């Protein structure tokens, strides 16, 4: 409970005590009207001064129709009618409702606050043999920082010395620690569990993983969902309408039967009941809770609009490498012509020396460790084809079938069918093939099956790989639609075609690893990047970032989005039905003013409790 909430609770309790005392005196002593006015006026002013002040300020700024105005008019009207007890009750119950709302919002923020705990407070540097604590923002790239056991890693970097295990649960939701040693990459926000680590900083604080995640989460509430926008517009239209309805209820019947006090009282009860608090607070709170619950599971949602859109997704488009498969390529087969297999690998590794593609990394890993690069020049990457370079004055091309076709080489061998074939030519003559295999992630098939259970109708795989390899991978996990041998720009065009085929409010999501998928991620209705832990590109390009490299997290995200949206609709329907019922009862004079407020507070409280359910994320049912 915050200081502000404690102060408000104290005000409520004191007011309640004074209110009870005033009622007791009224019924035992039977004081005059003026004494009653003073007895009830003191607790009224004590509990309502801030509401009256806000209402006056808003009116001065032209913002007349809000809940402060409704409560001020209703309670002042009750005082004028001599209903002192009910004037206090109106404000007391209203403030109780506001306190519960504040408490609920604060509680839901704890999930976000838990994520905010990843913010590092200091970084250790060694100066003249002594450890000094400095602000992480003062550390420059290349400096060595010391991370002791139990401390949070303040900046991204590479371990220079030491071994330990890192607790990444605050970022990923996973409790299994990660073992690291000299040469391992570490990211900010993790907790060092055992040994002392000396880390060479690779990024300034403002570009660190922690800074990017915190910025993402802090700004998530700025992007409002359609449901939130609807409620905001609804409140703007609804409030003035009910004010004029209350005015009509006070004047028209009074002109007919002359019972002004009766109809004014009913109109004031009508006004009190009409306050749209339950809707205005519970809908944003539901989305806030959903985003908070997702963050606990290592799923970062950039706004409630994306959470709502995810619940409406009926088509999911997957990139293959690094998303469905592990992206851990290994050379499984080498077929050289006119040279040894080892020489072919070394030749390909030289050409691929500057590429960051996983296939290039696997070729370099399989080649000799002492490659001399002084005879390599004119390296040129051709998108969607491969790489060409001059090696010892010979033109060497390393790439796919399209690359070989550009060299007028046809009738290429296909390998064993599951791996990706990389072909090599020297001076336009075919020199051999290197086959590289990737592994399908263990949870891929189960995740696809669960997504189908959650209502996904269409699964599509986009890949630059061969049709044969792509179909084999897709067949193993249950994807029936495959678009293979695509260039990067063709992936965007294919996704745009898929988007044009969707029906009604259906949404299309794209899932990639965030490394080479930025254009496609931005085109999709919902861009989902996997393995965001340590990936700047993923955090920048995607709408939803899965910190763990697991497809099952998409299922969790889908579960959270659907649950959140269900809670939102429950609250809207429940609040509107009860609101209409109480408005009718108030207009008919069946319910009095304090009972109307009590019912309104009750509706708000129940809606808030329901919204809080969005914070809880149940285990996925297999």
Secondary structure, DSSP 8 states (H G I E B T S, - for coil): --HHHHHHHHHHHHHHHHHHHHHHHHHHH---HHHHHHHHHHHHHHHHHHHHHHHHHHHHTT---SHHHHHHHHHHHHHHTT-HHHHHHHHHHHHHHHHHHHHHHHHHHHHHHHHHTTS---EEEEETTEEEEE-GGG--TT-EEEE-TT-B--S-EEEEE--EEEE-HHHHS--S-EEE-TT-EE-TT-EE-SS-EEEEE-S-GGGSHHHHHHHHHHTGGGS--HHHHHHHHHHHHHHHHHHHHHHHHHHHHHHHH--HHHHHHHHHHHHHHH--HHHHHHHHHHHHHHHHHHHHTTEEES-HHHHHHHHTEEEEEEEIIIIIB----EEEEEEESSS-HHHHHHHHHHHTTT--SHHHHHHHHHS-TT---TTEEEEEEETTTEEEEEETTEEEEEE-HHHHHHTT--S---TTSSSEEEEEEETTEEEEEEEEE--B-TTHHHHHHHHHHTT--EEEEE-SS-HHHHHHHHHHHT--EEE-S--HHHHHHHHHHHHHT--TT-EEEEEE-SSS-HHHHHHSSEEEEE--TT-HHHHHH-SEEESSS-THHHHHHHHHHHHHHHHHHHHHHHHHHHHHHHHHHHHHTSS-HHHHHHHHHHHHHHHHHHHHGGG-------
